[in-house]
Amino acid sequence: MIRLGGDAPMKARLIILLAIVLMNAVGMSIVIPLLPFLVGQYLPKQQVVVGMSALLSVFAVCTFIAAPILGALSDRYGRRNILIISLLGSVIGYVLFGIGGSLWVLFVGRIIDGLTAGNISTLFAIISDSTTPEERTKWFGYMGAVMGIGLLTGPALGGLLGAIDLSLPFFMTAGIISLSVVAVYFWLPESLSAEKRTKKLNVDSFNVFSHLKDFTKIKLLLIAGILFYAGLEIFQFNFTIFLKDIFKWGPAYIGGILTLAGVCEIISRAILLPWFLKHFNEKLTGRMGLIILGLGFIFILGSMFLSSVILIFPAVICILAGEGLFDPTYNSLLSQSVDESNQGKLQGVNQSLQSCTRALIPLGAGTIYYYRPFVLYFIATIIIIFSMIIHEKSFSHRRHR
């Protein structure tokens, strides 16, 4: 097998990277429709939701701890080695899911997968290493679009395979991610040269909280990102329940609106984002993303206030379009704030903070929604408004430094 050398053309390297992202997205999303049925084998019906929440939370907590550590290790030992370790951890996790046999085996699988969950931050670091600042946002957008394609096709494939055997999709996922390992080993060259790597690691390199103080210069931008992901997590966690409870939608209608969401995400990242970047800078593109996202939440509030299901469609379009504009520009601005030797650590901190929101937001959002659905989406709107304000302050803060 021929391996591409370190001087492989940048675009060839990035196309290989996008192929790996696609395989990962398909592999991970195959199992989404099957988790309730898998957990239901080991818990009574009324406890399935609790079991699923616990599995998701333990993964998020492990990722919160491990992602910055893996990012720092990638700065020291190279992106490729850490990416292979991370992917192999996912393979082991999904094999354990396929084997099953008891609930504790599922938890062991999620813990292993979470503790090696550095693939996303490492992939972002590789893109940062391989692109110019001017091209970086566009490639981050392409990465998100490819993930959207995978997330659209994976659940359908998972449903078909799960109808044959419930364990089959998990073994299939392990096989697909194993192909990613092969692709990384043979075809993806190392993106961080030896002279640009961190020279040494210390105790603080393995302390998730110590990493945060290394990025105090961009703390406002990080806070804006946390608020963005918190507002988005409220939508992602709650939206299907909201449609079921408020508008009495069944699986067919909900599946249709989720398909629309996937299509909107792909279009926003692959078409809308490059157009905006051609006419505006990253700051303005990110600002427009937050404004459009906030407008989407206002549409949801209006649908409840007016009892109008029609407003759900512009809400979904705005939220996914806003996400597609802000997320890549935010990641690009973060990557431009540090040199190559700290890209892994920074992307690890970013992924860790996102994992923290995924672990905490569902708990608070579920409680608020139980009492007042309108209040939950009002809070989400306020969160996005604060994200806009802090996003603007982060740029004025830089100008005055």
Secondary structure, DSSP 4 states (H G I P E B T S, - for coil): -----TT--HHHHHHHHHHHHHHHHHHHHHTGGGHHHHHHTTS-GGGHHHHHHHHHHHHHHHHHHHHHHHHHHHHHH-HHHHHHHHHHHHHHHHHHHHH-SSHHHHHHHHHHHHHT--HHHHHHHHHHHHS-HHHHHHHHHHHHHHHHHHHHHHHHHHHHHHHH-TTHHHHHHHHHHHHHHHHHHHH---SS-GGGS-S---GGGG-HHHHHGGGGGGHHHHHHHHHHHHHHHHHHHHHHHHHHHHS---HHHHHHHHHHHHHHHHHIIIIIHHHHHHHS-HHHHHHHHHHHHHHHHHHHHHHHHHT-GGGHHHHHHHHHHHHHHHHHHHHHHHHTTS-GGGHHHHHHHHHHHHHHHHHHHHHHHHHHHHH-HHHHHHHHHHHHHHHHHHHHHHHHHHHT-
